[in-house]
Amino acid sequence: MRHSPRSTLATVLILGMLPLPSTAAMAASQTKCEMTYSLRGWSAFYKTANGEGVIRCDNGQSMPVAIRVEGGGVTFGKTEVKNATGKFSEVSKIDDLLGSYAAAEAEAGAVKSAEAQALTKGEVSLALAGTGSGWSLGVSGAKFTITRKKK
């Protein structure tokens, strides 16, 4: 089929009149999410911890999650974190939050301690804060992995 210059011009004019998505509409598709979680773990050169939590978003989505922390470095200790929180950067959907985040940390604590950490996974960032008990000393690089909790 061959198009005449008039029909091509008419198509361009009609398409030009269609509304484009606004920046506000694109921003509205983003959601803010937070996670509450608990972890237990230990380290003796190799750090490992397991836990669980729930991610809740301002668009009404929520998801129970499992958390695994593992990594290496010069660390020694045992920790338990309860009722900690994590705040994610805005995402388009809750599933964007699943996966492995990179962490680098320096730690020192005894009996009761507080921790704050910033993690990244591509363009998604996660800020963690919590208090716990136990003891730890060292420097480590860890992987913080969030998966959908199996029923």
PEDA-V418084 format. One record per residue. N is the residue number from 0. PSI is psi in radians with two decimals (NA if undefined). Layout:
# PEDA-V418084
n=N psi=PSI
n=N psi=PSI
This chain:
# PEDA-V418084
n=0 psi=2.38
n=1 psi=2.33
n=2 psi=2.39
n=3 psi=2.76
n=4 psi=-0.57
n=5 psi=-0.77
n=6 psi=-0.63
n=7 psi=-0.76
n=8 psi=-0.72
n=9 psi=-0.72
n=10 psi=-0.79
n=11 psi=-0.76
n=12 psi=-0.74
n=13 psi=-0.81
n=14 psi=-0.60
n=15 psi=-0.38
n=16 psi=-0.22
n=17 psi=2.48
n=18 psi=2.43
n=19 psi=2.61
n=20 psi=2.32
n=21 psi=2.82
n=22 psi=-0.63
n=23 psi=-0.70
n=24 psi=-0.68
n=25 psi=-0.68
n=26 psi=-0.57
n=27 psi=-0.42
n=28 psi=-0.11
n=29 psi=2.60
n=30 psi=2.58
n=31 psi=2.34
n=32 psi=2.61
n=33 psi=2.71
n=34 psi=2.39
n=35 psi=2.44
n=36 psi=2.90
n=37 psi=2.58
n=38 psi=2.63
n=39 psi=2.42
n=40 psi=-3.12
n=41 psi=2.90
n=42 psi=2.42
n=43 psi=1.49
n=44 psi=-0.76
n=45 psi=2.27
n=46 psi=2.35
n=47 psi=2.48
n=48 psi=2.59
n=49 psi=2.63
n=50 psi=-3.01
n=51 psi=2.85
n=52 psi=-3.00
n=53 psi=2.29
n=54 psi=2.30
n=55 psi=2.37
n=56 psi=2.73
n=57 psi=-0.09
n=58 psi=0.12
n=59 psi=-0.20
n=60 psi=2.55
n=61 psi=2.75
n=62 psi=2.21
n=63 psi=2.40
n=64 psi=2.74
n=65 psi=2.54
n=66 psi=2.39
n=67 psi=2.27
n=68 psi=2.25
n=69 psi=2.58
n=70 psi=-3.08
n=71 psi=3.04
n=72 psi=-2.92
n=73 psi=1.47
n=74 psi=2.61
n=75 psi=2.30
n=76 psi=3.10
n=77 psi=2.30
n=78 psi=2.73
n=79 psi=2.18
n=80 psi=2.24
n=81 psi=2.54
n=82 psi=0.76
n=83 psi=2.89
n=84 psi=2.68
n=85 psi=2.40
n=86 psi=2.22
n=87 psi=2.70
n=88 psi=2.84
n=89 psi=2.47
n=90 psi=2.92
n=91 psi=-0.48
n=92 psi=2.73
n=93 psi=-0.57
n=94 psi=-0.38
n=95 psi=-0.29
n=96 psi=-0.27
n=97 psi=2.59
n=98 psi=-2.94
n=99 psi=2.30
n=100 psi=2.50
n=101 psi=2.43
n=102 psi=2.47
n=103 psi=2.32
n=104 psi=2.70
n=105 psi=2.39
n=106 psi=2.62
n=107 psi=2.21
n=108 psi=2.74
n=109 psi=2.45
n=110 psi=-1.54
n=111 psi=2.31
n=112 psi=2.85
n=113 psi=2.61
n=114 psi=2.47
n=115 psi=2.45
n=116 psi=2.58
n=117 psi=2.29
n=118 psi=2.74
n=119 psi=2.63
n=120 psi=1.64
n=121 psi=-2.13
n=122 psi=-0.03
n=123 psi=2.30
n=124 psi=2.73
n=125 psi=2.16
n=126 psi=2.11
n=127 psi=2.53
n=128 psi=2.44
n=129 psi=2.95
n=130 psi=2.72
n=131 psi=-2.94
n=132 psi=2.86
n=133 psi=-2.81
n=134 psi=2.62
n=135 psi=2.71
n=136 psi=2.20
n=137 psi=-2.99
n=138 psi=2.34
n=139 psi=2.80
n=140 psi=2.19
n=141 psi=2.80
n=142 psi=2.19
n=143 psi=1.88
n=144 psi=2.28
n=145 psi=2.18
n=146 psi=2.79
n=147 psi=2.29
n=148 psi=2.29
n=149 psi=2.45
n=150 psi=NA
